[in-house]
Amino acid sequence: MINTTELTISGDDKENNILVVDDEPEIRDMISDFLSDEDYNVYSAPDAKTALNEILGKEKIDLVLSDINMPGMKGFELLNKVQEIYPEIKRVLITAYNVENYMELALKYDVGNIFVKATPFNFNELKTLIYNLVNNDIFGIKKYFEPDNETFKSYLIKQGKQLESEAQKIVSELPIIDKTSKIELVIIELLANAIFYGARKESAVQKQNWDFDFELSDVEAISVVSMYDSEKFAISITDKGGKLKKHDVLYWLHRQLAFDSGGLPIGIYDSHGRGFYIARQYIDRMIINMARNKQTEIIIINYFSNIYSGFKPLYINEI
C-alpha cells in the first residue's frame, strides 16, 4: 500500500510535489507531515521500488527526498534512476550516519545534497533546503534568517594582500564566538579561493608564483555578507567568476577523506581543494552554490551552542 499525504492547496505558490522515501514509518511520516504543513503536496513510499513504479511514473514530482540505507535498492541507486529517467527532478538524500563515509558514492552518483537526521531534528534547515531547490533560488544568506533580522553587514574585498586583516574585521563584528582563530582561517581560505580562482582565474599549479599586490575593480570584487541571530551566525563569500563545478568539489572532498594504504589522505599533496576540507572540519554547515560562469557563493554557518554538533550534512548546488 502506498502511503501518501495529500494537502488541499489554494494559491499559485503551493503547487510543488515532494516524494519522501524512507523505510522507517516514523521518520517518513514525521517529514511528510512537516512538509505538508509547509504547504507542499507530499507523497511517500517505504522503498525505492514503490517510489519508481507507483508514484514517479504517475505523479508530477518536483523533488525526491530519499533515505540512503533501505531494503532493496539503496538511496544512491534510486536517485541515480531518478536522474536518468526524470532529470528535471531535484534530488536529496537523508541519513542518520556520517556523510563523509558516503563521499565516494556522492561523487559517483553526482549527489550534492545529503541532509542529516540529527537529534534534535533540524526542521528549519530542511525547510530552507527544500525551498531553495524547488524554487531554483539557491543564492543569498538572508533566507537562513527571519525576515525582520537587521544584522546584515556587507564588505567588498579587493586586495589579495589584506585577506588576514579582512577576516579579522569580519569576525570581530560578529557576536562573541568561540574558536575565533579557526573561523578566521576558514574565511582566509575561502577568500583566497574566491579571489585567485574565481576573480583572477589563477592556476593552482602556479600557486607559488601568485602576485598578491593588486586591487580588483568594483565589478570583480569579492562580496562578503554576515548575519546572526540568537542561534547562529552566517557568512557568505561570493565571486562573479563562476568557475567552480560540483563534480570538482566532490572530487576534492573525497580525496581528503579517503586514505591510502599508509593511512594518509590520498589528496594530502593536492594543490587545490584543501580550503573546502578545512571549512568542512571547522564549520557546522558549509553550503556551496554555483551558477556556471556567473557566480560562486560559499555560505558558512556556525551555531553558538552544540545543539547540532553531530554529523555534518553535504550541501552543494549547481544551476
DAWO-V909243 format. One record per residue. N is the residue number from 1. RES is the residue in one small letter. SS is DSSP state (@ for helix, = for strand, . for the rest). PHI is phi in whole degrees, 0 to 359 (NA if undefined). OMEGA is omega in radians with two decimals (999 if undefined). Layout:
((N | RES | SS | PHI | OMEGA) (N | RES | SS | PHI | OMEGA))
//
This chain:
((1 | m | . | NA | 3.12) (2 | i | . | 276 | 3.09) (3 | n | . | 266 | -3.13) (4 | t | = | 242 | 3.03) (5 | t | = | 245 | -3.07) (6 | e | . | 246 | -3.09) (7 | l | . | 239 | 3.05) (8 | t | . | 288 | -3.00) (9 | i | . | 248 | 2.97) (10 | s | . | 226 | -3.12) (11 | g | . | 104 | -3.05) (12 | d | . | 283 | -3.05) (13 | d | . | 264 | -3.08) (14 | k | . | 231 | -3.02) (15 | e | . | 240 | -3.12) (16 | n | . | 276 | -3.11) (17 | n | = | 251 | -3.11) (18 | i | = | 246 | 3.04) (19 | l | = | 250 | 3.11) (20 | v | = | 255 | -3.12) (21 | v | = | 239 | -3.13) (22 | d | . | 201 | -3.11) (23 | d | . | 281 | 3.08) (24 | e | . | 268 | -3.04) (25 | p | @ | 299 | -3.13) (26 | e | @ | 295 | 3.12) (27 | i | @ | 293 | -3.12) (28 | r | @ | 301 | -3.12) (29 | d | @ | 290 | 3.14) (30 | m | @ | 299 | -3.13) (31 | i | @ | 293 | 3.14) (32 | s | @ | 298 | 3.13) (33 | d | @ | 296 | 3.14) (34 | f | @ | 297 | -3.12) (35 | l | @ | 292 | 3.04) (36 | s | @ | 298 | 3.11) (37 | d | @ | 295 | 3.09) (38 | e | . | 272 | 3.03) (39 | d | . | 73 | 2.97) (40 | y | . | 256 | 2.88) (41 | n | = | 283 | -3.05) (42 | v | = | 241 | 2.99) (43 | y | = | 247 | 3.13) (44 | s | = | 223 | -3.13) (45 | a | = | 217 | -3.11) (46 | p | . | 276 | -3.11) (47 | d | . | 200 | -3.08) (48 | a | @ | 293 | -3.12) (49 | k | @ | 300 | 3.11) (50 | t | @ | 297 | -3.14) (51 | a | @ | 300 | -3.09) (52 | l | @ | 287 | -2.99) (53 | n | @ | 274 | -3.00) (54 | e | @ | 250 | -3.06) (55 | i | @ | 238 | -3.02) (56 | l | @ | 298 | 3.14) (57 | g | . | 279 | -3.04) (58 | k | . | 241 | -3.09) (59 | e | . | 243 | 3.05) (60 | k | . | 278 | -3.11) (61 | i | . | 254 | 3.13) (62 | d | . | 265 | -3.12) (63 | l | = | 210 | 3.03) (64 | v | = | 251 | 3.09) (65 | l | = | 245 | -2.99) (66 | s | = | 235 | 2.97) (67 | d | = | 295 | 3.13) (68 | i | . | 276 | -3.04) (69 | n | . | 265 | 3.11) (70 | m | . | 226 | 3.03) (71 | p | . | 299 | -3.12) (72 | g | . | 76 | -3.13) (73 | m | . | 296 | -3.14) (74 | k | . | 279 | -3.08) (75 | g | @ | 299 | 3.14) (76 | f | @ | 298 | -3.14) (77 | e | @ | 293 | 3.10) (78 | l | @ | 299 | -3.11) (79 | l | @ | 293 | 3.05) (80 | n | @ | 294 | 3.07) (81 | k | @ | 297 | 3.13) (82 | v | @ | 300 | 3.14) (83 | q | @ | 296 | 3.14) (84 | e | @ | 292 | -3.02) (85 | i | @ | 268 | -3.08) (86 | y | . | 231 | -3.02) (87 | p | . | 296 | -3.13) (88 | e | . | 281 | -3.09) (89 | i | . | 281 | 3.06) (90 | k | = | 286 | -3.01) (91 | r | = | 226 | 3.08) (92 | v | = | 222 | 3.01) (93 | l | = | 260 | 3.06) (94 | i | = | 230 | -3.12) (95 | t | = | 203 | 3.01) (96 | a | . | 260 | -3.03) (97 | y | . | 252 | -3.07) (98 | n | . | 291 | -3.11) (99 | v | @ | 300 | -3.09) (100 | e | @ | 296 | 3.08) (101 | n | @ | 288 | -3.10) (102 | y | @ | 252 | -3.02) (103 | m | @ | 298 | 3.12) (104 | e | @ | 296 | 3.11) (105 | l | @ | 290 | 3.08) (106 | a | @ | 299 | 3.09) (107 | l | @ | 294 | -3.09) (108 | k | @ | 298 | -3.03) (109 | y | @ | 257 | 3.06) (110 | d | . | 59 | 3.13) (111 | v | . | 255 | -3.09) (112 | g | . | 259 | -3.06) (113 | n | = | 238 | 3.04) (114 | i | = | 232 | -3.13) (115 | f | = | 272 | -3.10) (116 | v | = | 259 | 3.07) (117 | k | . | 280 | -3.08) (118 | a | . | 276 | 3.00) (119 | t | . | 238 | 0.09) (120 | p | . | 286 | -3.14) (121 | f | . | 291 | -3.07) (122 | n | . | 270 | -3.09) (123 | f | @ | 295 | -3.14) (124 | n | @ | 298 | 3.14) (125 | e | @ | 293 | 3.09) (126 | l | @ | 296 | 3.13) (127 | k | @ | 302 | -3.13) (128 | t | @ | 293 | 3.13) (129 | l | @ | 301 | -3.12) (130 | i | @ | 296 | 3.14) (131 | y | @ | 302 | -3.11) (132 | n | @ | 302 | -3.04) (133 | l | @ | 286 | -3.07) (134 | v | @ | 290 | 3.13) (135 | n | . | 260 | -3.08) (136 | n | . | 53 | -3.07) (137 | d | . | 238 | -2.98) (138 | i | . | 272 | -3.01) (139 | f | . | 270 | 3.03) (140 | g | . | 110 | -3.08) (141 | i | . | 269 | -3.02) (142 | k | @ | 296 | -3.07) (143 | k | @ | 292 | 3.10) (144 | y | @ | 270 | -3.11) (145 | f | . | 226 | 3.09) (146 | e | . | 293 | -3.07) (147 | p | . | 301 | -3.10) (148 | d | . | 270 | 3.12) (149 | n | . | 292 | -3.07) (150 | e | . | 244 | -3.09) (151 | t | . | 269 | -3.06) (152 | f | . | 303 | 3.03) (153 | k | = | 229 | -3.11) (154 | s | = | 235 | -3.12) (155 | y | = | 220 | 3.00) (156 | l | = | 245 | -3.11) (157 | i | = | 255 | -3.05) (158 | k | . | 242 | -3.00) (159 | q | = | 248 | -3.13) (160 | g | @ | 288 | -3.07) (161 | k | @ | 272 | -3.11) (162 | q | @ | 242 | -3.06) (163 | l | @ | 297 | -3.10) (164 | e | @ | 295 | -3.13) (165 | s | @ | 292 | 3.10) (166 | e | @ | 294 | 3.11) (167 | a | @ | 297 | 3.12) (168 | q | @ | 297 | 3.13) (169 | k | @ | 296 | -3.12) (170 | i | @ | 299 | -3.11) (171 | v | @ | 292 | -3.09) (172 | s | @ | 294 | -3.11) (173 | e | . | 267 | 3.00) (174 | l | . | 267 | 3.03) (175 | p | . | 302 | 3.13) (176 | i | . | 304 | -3.10) (177 | i | . | 229 | 3.07) (178 | d | . | 278 | 3.03) (179 | k | . | 56 | -3.09) (180 | t | @ | 303 | -3.09) (181 | s | @ | 296 | 3.12) (182 | k | @ | 290 | 3.10) (183 | i | @ | 297 | 3.11) (184 | e | @ | 297 | 3.12) (185 | l | @ | 299 | 3.13) (186 | v | @ | 298 | -3.14) (187 | i | @ | 298 | 3.12) (188 | i | @ | 300 | 3.13) (189 | e | @ | 300 | -3.09) (190 | l | @ | 288 | 3.06) (191 | l | @ | 295 | 3.12) (192 | a | @ | 299 | 3.09) (193 | n | @ | 300 | -3.09) (194 | a | @ | 296 | -3.09) (195 | i | @ | 286 | -2.98) (196 | f | @ | 278 | 3.13) (197 | y | @ | 268 | -3.09) (198 | g | @ | 284 | -3.05) (199 | a | @ | 279 | -3.04) (200 | r | . | 264 | 3.06) (201 | k | . | 56 | 3.13) (202 | e | . | 284 | 3.11) (203 | s | . | 260 | 3.11) (204 | a | @ | 296 | -3.12) (205 | v | @ | 296 | -3.12) (206 | q | @ | 261 | -3.03) (207 | k | @ | 303 | -3.11) (208 | q | @ | 292 | -3.12) (209 | n | @ | 255 | -3.13) (210 | w | . | 298 | 3.07) (211 | d | . | 263 | -3.11) (212 | f | . | 266 | -3.06) (213 | d | . | 266 | -3.13) (214 | f | . | 205 | 3.04) (215 | e | = | 221 | 3.13) (216 | l | . | 286 | 3.03) (217 | s | . | 287 | 3.11) (218 | d | . | 300 | -3.14) (219 | v | . | 291 | -3.11) (220 | e | . | 279 | -2.98) (221 | a | . | 303 | 3.12) (222 | i | = | 278 | 3.14) (223 | s | = | 266 | 3.10) (224 | v | = | 237 | 3.11) (225 | v | = | 230 | 3.05) (226 | s | = | 233 | 3.05) (227 | m | = | 212 | 3.08) (228 | y | = | 203 | 2.97) (229 | d | . | 218 | -3.08) (230 | s | . | 289 | -3.05) (231 | e | . | 258 | -2.94) (232 | k | = | 200 | 2.89) (233 | f | = | 234 | -3.14) (234 | a | = | 218 | 3.10) (235 | i | = | 225 | 3.05) (236 | s | = | 246 | 3.13) (237 | i | = | 232 | -3.00) (238 | t | = | 232 | 2.98) (239 | d | = | 243 | -3.09) (240 | k | . | 263 | 3.14) (241 | g | . | 282 | 3.12) (242 | g | . | 62 | -3.09) (243 | k | . | 268 | -3.07) (244 | l | . | 285 | 3.11) (245 | k | . | 236 | -3.14) (246 | k | @ | 302 | -3.11) (247 | h | @ | 301 | -3.13) (248 | d | @ | 295 | -3.14) (249 | v | @ | 297 | 3.10) (250 | l | @ | 299 | 3.13) (251 | y | @ | 297 | -3.12) (252 | w | @ | 295 | 3.13) (253 | l | @ | 296 | 3.12) (254 | h | @ | 300 | -3.10) (255 | r | @ | 292 | 3.09) (256 | q | @ | 278 | -3.07) (257 | l | @ | 258 | 3.09) (258 | a | . | 263 | -3.02) (259 | f | = | 241 | 3.08) (260 | d | . | 275 | -3.08) (261 | s | . | 296 | 3.12) (262 | g | . | 270 | 3.11) (263 | g | . | 87 | 3.13) (264 | l | . | 260 | 3.06) (265 | p | = | 302 | -3.11) (266 | i | . | 293 | 3.12) (267 | g | . | 255 | -3.05) (268 | i | . | 299 | -3.12) (269 | y | . | 256 | 3.13) (270 | d | . | 297 | 3.13) (271 | s | . | 272 | -3.08) (272 | h | . | 218 | 3.00) (273 | g | . | 102 | -3.09) (274 | r | @ | 291 | 3.13) (275 | g | @ | 300 | 3.11) (276 | f | @ | 292 | 3.11) (277 | y | @ | 296 | 3.13) (278 | i | @ | 298 | 3.13) (279 | a | @ | 299 | -3.12) (280 | r | @ | 295 | -3.14) (281 | q | @ | 287 | -2.99) (282 | y | @ | 263 | -3.02) (283 | i | . | 245 | -3.14) (284 | d | . | 293 | -3.13) (285 | r | = | 222 | 3.00) (286 | m | = | 233 | -3.12) (287 | i | = | 243 | -3.11) (288 | i | = | 247 | -3.13) (289 | n | = | 242 | -3.03) (290 | m | = | 225 | 2.91) (291 | a | = | 236 | -3.00) (292 | r | . | 306 | 3.10) (293 | n | . | 64 | 3.11) (294 | k | . | 237 | 3.12) (295 | q | = | 195 | 3.00) (296 | t | = | 232 | 3.13) (297 | e | = | 235 | 3.03) (298 | i | = | 249 | 3.08) (299 | i | = | 247 | 3.04) (300 | i | = | 246 | -3.11) (301 | i | = | 230 | 3.04) (302 | n | = | 234 | 3.09) (303 | y | = | 269 | -3.12) (304 | f | . | 288 | 3.09) (305 | s | . | 251 | 3.14) (306 | n | . | 265 | -3.04) (307 | i | . | 298 | 3.13) (308 | y | . | 241 | -3.01) (309 | s | . | 268 | -3.13) (310 | g | . | 279 | -3.14) (311 | f | . | 299 | -3.07) (312 | k | . | 262 | 3.12) (313 | p | . | 284 | 3.07) (314 | l | = | 238 | 3.14) (315 | y | = | 228 | 3.10) (316 | i | = | 227 | -3.04) (317 | n | = | 241 | -3.12) (318 | e | = | 224 | 3.10) (319 | i | . | 235 | 999))
//
